[in-house]
Amino acid sequence: MALAMSVGFVQFLERILGDALAGHALHSMEEYALILNAPGVVAARVLISSFMALLGGYLCAKFAETDEMRYTLIAVIFRVIVFVGFNRSPYMPPTPVLALALLLTISSGTMMLGGAIRAAAAAVQRKKEMQ
């Protein structure tokens, strides 16, 4: 659920960003692709996706309660499959392969980092409870 919310929120932010940069509502996939695939916008997309992935990884590990990193890894794999699938969808303009690889590599790493942060916090909590 956290994963779906983070992906949906990122898509919403990308749509708003595209409209804001164009100065008007985008009406075609070509306009949308032209705006969202510009190098500066790809960099902004990487930052936004990475932040949301960090939160998504943390929440995934929080909901897992035990074996946090395994569940976070499963969520990362699912997220990669979904992103690649949406990139081939006729409803979204395709992201260039290099930008998509950069986006998925960095945001997947930050999602694992979010899970690791939560796993470390849970380990400290379990250790305190045992004392």
PAMIVO-856976 format. One line per field, with one value per residue (C-alpha): residue number from 1; y negated, z negated, x. Coordinates in steps of 0.001 Angstrom, whole numbers, plus 524288, in hexadecimal, padded with zeros to 5 digits. Layout:
N
num: NUM:...
v: Y:...
w: Z:...
u: X:...
end
This chain:
131
num: 1:2:3:4:5:6:7:8:9:10:11:12:13:14:15:16:17:18:19:20:21:22:23:24:25:26:27:28:29:30:31:32:33:34:35:36:37:38:39:40:41:42:43:44:45:46:47:48:49:50:51:52:53:54:55:56:57:58:59:60:61:62:63:64:65:66:67:68:69:70:71:72:73:74:75:76:77:78:79:80:81:82:83:84:85:86:87:88:89:90:91:92:93:94:95:96:97:98:99:100:101:102:103:104:105:106:107:108:109:110:111:112:113:114:115:116:117:118:119:120:121:122:123:124:125:126:127:128:129:130:131
v: 80000:7F697:7F9F1:7F724:7EA4B:7E5EE:7E966:7E2C1:7D69D:7D5C4:7D6CE:7CBE1:7C34F:7C5ED:7C1D6:7B527:7B2A2:7B48B:7AB3D:7A113:7A17A:7A069:79518:79B90:7A8AD:7B28E:7B829:7C2A3:7CD3F:7C6AA:7BA1D:7C1D6:7C9C3:7BD97:7B720:7C2EE:7C878:7BBF0:7BDFE:7B48F:7BA7A:7C83F:7C3D7:7BE83:7CB35:7D2F0:7CA91:7CB6E:7DA09:7DC79:7D52C:7DC3D:7E945:7E68A:7E460:7F016:7F8F3:7F441:7F672:803C3:80807:80217:809D7:8164F:81611:8217F:8249C:81692:8172C:822DB:81BE5:80F71:816FA:81D0D:80F6B:80A74:8158E:8131E:80488:806DC:80FC8:805AF:7FA60:801DF:80646:7F86B:7F3C4:7FCA3:7F84E:7F044:7E759:7E1E9:7DC59:7E56C:7E13D:7E2CF:7EF73:7E8CC:7DFB8:7EB28:7F31D:7E796:7E532:7F36D:7F597:7E9CB:7EABD:7F969:7F6FC:7EC97:7F59A:7FFE6:7F54A:7F1E0:80022:80113:7F51F:7FB2E:80882:80240:7FAE8:80772:80EC0:80465:8051E:813FF:81343:8099D:8127A:81E20:816DC
w: 80000:7FC82:80952:81144:80A1B:80C75:81AF1:81CAE:81583:81DDE:82A47:82537:8223E:82FB3:83629:82E5C:8313D:83FD5:84015:83805:840B0:84D03:84767:84B5A:84AB0:8537C:85DAA:86494:8615F:86A24:86222:85592:85A21:85EE5:8518F:848B3:8501C:84FC0:847FB:83D01:83B4A:83B47:83039:828C2:82B48:825C8:8196C:81788:81A48:81146:80613:807F2:8092E:7FC5D:7F5B1:7FC95:7F858:7EA59:7EA22:7F08A:7E626:7DB7E:7E017:7E115:7D280:7D421:7DF09:7E3A5:7EE31:7F521:7F65D:7FAAA:8051D:809F4:80AB6:81246:81C1E:81DA0:81F3C:82A0F:83137:82FF4:83482:8405A:84370:84272:84B24:855D5:85371:85E05:85349:84F91:85818:85803:84FF1:8571C:85351:84D15:84506:84104:83CE5:834FF:82EDD:82B10:82639:81D4E:81855:8160B:80DED:805FA:803FE:7FE7E:7F613:7F092:7ED43:7E713:7DEA5:7D99D:7D7C5:7CFAB:7C76E:7C55A:7C16D:7B746:7B21D:7B13B:7AA41:7A049:79DE0:79B1B:790AA
u: 80000:80B0B:811AA:80580:80384:81186:81120:803F0:80872:814BA:80C85:803D1:80FAE:8156A:808B8:80840:8169E:8146E:808D8:8102C:81C31:81410:80C3F:7FF7E:7F8BA:7FF62:7F63B:7FE39:807E4:811E9:8113D:811CB:81D93:824A5:82359:8258A:8312A:83936:845E5:84265:83501:83A9F:8439C:837D8:83084:83BF5:83BF2:82D3E:82CD7:83854:83204:82520:82C53:83369:82659:8205C:82B8C:82A6E:81BB7:81CF2:826A5:81E1D:8124B:81A6B:81DD1:8275F:83106:82FD8:83A3C:8343C:82737:82DE8:83568:828B4:822C7:82EB5:82D8A:81EFC:82189:82B7E:821F7:8171A:81FAD:82496:816B7:81165:81C78:81716:80911:8024F:7FD03:80A4E:81505:820C5:82C75:83971:84045:84C09:84368:83AC3:846AA:84BDB:83E8E:83CA2:84A82:84AEE:83D04:83E22:84A49:8436C:837D5:84100:84724:839C8:83794:8451B:84286:835FA:83C70:84740:83D5E:8359C:841FF:84530:83748:837C2:844CB:83F42:8339B:83C7D:84429
end
